Amino acid sequence: MLWWTEELETGIESIDKQHKSIFDKASEIFNLGVNSNIKEVEKIFIFLMGYANNHFYEEEILMMENSYKDFIEHRRQHNYFIEKIYRIYQNTIEGQVSEENLNDLKLLIIEWLANHINVEDKKYIKLMKSIQ
Ligand SMILES: [Fe+2]
């Protein structure tokens, strides 16, 4: 599942906007190739770092405010994403825009959309909907 569906809607405008933004960015990421301009690639990493810092923070606050029982596991996944993005970024600036670094990035994004947003985020969305 690599496209946005209404099922993913939390009803919280800012969170929905942020989720949609990573789906939109995904097509740009999948189009990156070894000939892509380094500046273009850097812009994508800057977007992803901003996404991670702002969006995860907002989600985590929401979870804490609602005593979400799987908070620690959810946060662990956020931390994993941040760690991976920073590592791939570091490898990219050191080793240029290589096939290997781009594949790592694309795989992380696929995993993220399919497993995190589509599975993990849905769990807390369900909770939010039940208390709205
Ligand atoms: Fe999340």
Residues whose N, C-alpha, C, O or C-beta is under 5 A from the ligand:
A	BS01	LIG	E59 D121
